[in-house]
Amino acid sequence: MLKNYLKISLRNFRKNALYATLNIVGLAIGFAACIFIAIYLHYETSFENFHTQAERIYRASYRFDSGGDYKVHWARVPADFVNELPNDIPEIETLIRFQNHERKYIRIDDKKFRPKHAYVTDPEVFQVFDFPLIAGNSETALVQPRSVVLTETVARRYFGSADVLGEDLYVSGGLGTEDLLYKVTGVMADIPSNTHLPVEMLLSYRDQDERAGWAYIYTLLNAEADVAAVHAQMHDFLLKYTNEQAAEQLTFVFQPLPDIHLNSDLAREIVPNGNQLYVTIFFFVGLFILLVALINYVNLSSALAMGRSQEVGIRTVMGANQRHIMSHAWLESVGYTLVAMVLASLLAYGLFPYFCQLTGVEFLMPIGWFVLGLIALAVVSGLLAGLYPAVILRSFRVLEAIKHSKTFALAGRRGKFSVKRVMVAVQFGVSVLLVASALVAYDQFQYIQKKNLGMQTEQVLAIPEVPDPVKERYPSFRDEVASLAGVQQVTACSQVPSSEIRDAGPVLVEGVNDDPEQAPIMDIQVVAPGFTEMMGLEFLAGEDRYDEQLSRRHPTEFDEENTIEEYLINQPIRYLINETAMRQLGWSSPEEAIGQNIRWSIGTLAYAYGPIDGVVKDFHQETLKNEVDPTVMVYEPLWTYTFLIKVGTAGVSQTLANIQTIWNDLFPVYPMEYHFLDDMFQRLYTQERVQLQLLSVFSGLAIIIAFLGLFSLVAYSLRTRTRELAIRRVLGASLGSLIQLISREYAWVLLIGGIVAIPLSYLSISRWLESFAYRVNISVLWYLLTIAFIGLLLIITIGWQTRRSASANPATVLKDE
């Protein structure tokens, strides 16, 4: 029987080779899109799954709420008493710190390196996290001071081999000039990419005093512990080490390790995380594309089934019952979907390198389960898609089936809401939803690309996070670089533009407010002379007044007698503020703020009172996802950790080479790491750019799949209606009227599908736009363009095929009939 079924299926395939091929190709494209989306979704939802204790590991984040306008939630913890959590909270078994107060600089002989993810951590780290060592002992690797564990890739990059146990390297940090000797005590396997905590190097503490300051804190809970019980004890824990007011304003929030990547967007995250919303969006995109592909398959399969009425009638006369007819239809359908899945897998395999390059996603699925999943998807899709054609074949009456071949048309006698119409309406609706959403997303992306940031970033070179020895020699570096022919200006600041400023404190206005608890909280940006000019900041009132008094500011070495607190409070200071800060300080005009004395502080560090010299127009220091924060700018050589160099457009390569030469002469120990500011701002939207590209590609595929099916459907429908078209031509119908007749059947379905899809698109894209503080308004124009575009494709498809079918000689057609 199976052999007979196969013969019949092959005969039918050859009989309708074009339509069957298009049917399989459309389904294969849909399956290929689903494969890519499945890989993407698995990658995004599999973060930290390589840690066997992931469900017991929680990151302690630090949330501060002043009770007013200032709220911040930090991914890292600045309080040293966090180390007492395992002693005071019974549910916490182990606490691991990951510290990178300053960037590490590595020297091996005359080679210099700057690892991006190097952490000082506790020796128990290997018992909490799955960082398997391929060389060394995990129990003792980080016990001794000045021990270091490298990943295999870093070991090969530094030493040319992974066999490096016992090798020496020198480590220096940004907070001192010491070049300390460390010994390699372990080599660990490279960390999988699906982690929010990438690690290249782990270092032991030099002494217990180093285990202090801010750090990323991870806790391992006891096997039976409940994190809710930990949260319930936080107030009492904070009260023990702080005071009542502090215990009310701040708390530790424990985040499950597997949830961090998709559900955490805190200040000072280690790396930019993903977004649960994008995962949800692309889950439905995959579902919609699969739905479109299956509807295509069902529509054309059911159309082809109409032309097999004589075959079914003869098989019924020969003894086949309804079960045989339906079984054959299902087996044929599953066979087609399996062939489509094979083609889809080959297509996905060929395009996968480009997909990885676009998204950064890696294939992390177990290959066996992945293959079984694809087979299961093909079989289930075949069974579902074959159900409707099977029912059609089963419904044929024997005598009528033998005498006549049925025609296929979208309009039928069963009313306006036939199954065929509903399926085509869903197909059109999904196409409208995806294309319109992609157009609105493109509009938003263009908006953030072109929005005036309030500062000039073109041709500005940034050297961020310079170490203390480099920062202290900034005047020498500035003077030598400024003398180069291709350099227009040199300045410095604390926080590189494009990154968040999270050093915030209360601002007091002399004679108005002397209570820090009641004062507005504002960010601080330390700037060197020339910053406002280089960045093109617009002054609404006042000016940047850098005078001789400020130029004498030069910090010395601090000790118990000469403290940093005394230095700051006794130095003359002048302030610049932005518009938002002006409004929060209570002034309605920039002129009103000029000359007012204010003071900024953070914790025990406080500047002296000083005049406001200027009010600048609000500028975007960071991503447009965030609103402009109130910002105070001051000059303080202590914290100018970012060098900025504006270069000309000509001879940029030679200028960079000359800057590199000056750097190497002045700072031979430290490698120079630089970026252009406009590139740094672009990287803020890397995730959005990738999502937009994916959405655009998948929307395009949905259109291709839909119109492959529509092409086949219309062509087959017209082939079964040649007699009807011939009679209409004989009775005087023009080609235009025939196109209008056929198009009308589909136009109403497109309109209905669009009416349903547009609200769904509006709701989903509105939610996505909420993640941007600055966003476009959703224009109805995009939806009209989408409907018009799909309608135009529809008319072209129907018109071309109707012209072909109607061009036949009516006499010949009717004679054959």
Order of alpha helices (4+ residues) and beta strands (2+ residues): alpha-alpha-beta-beta-alpha-beta-beta-beta-beta-alpha-beta-beta-alpha-beta-beta-beta-beta-alpha-alpha-alpha-beta-alpha-alpha-alpha-alpha-alpha-alpha-alpha-beta-alpha-alpha-beta-beta-beta-alpha-beta-alpha-alpha-beta-alpha-alpha-beta-beta-beta-beta-beta-alpha-beta-alpha-alpha-alpha-alpha-alpha-alpha
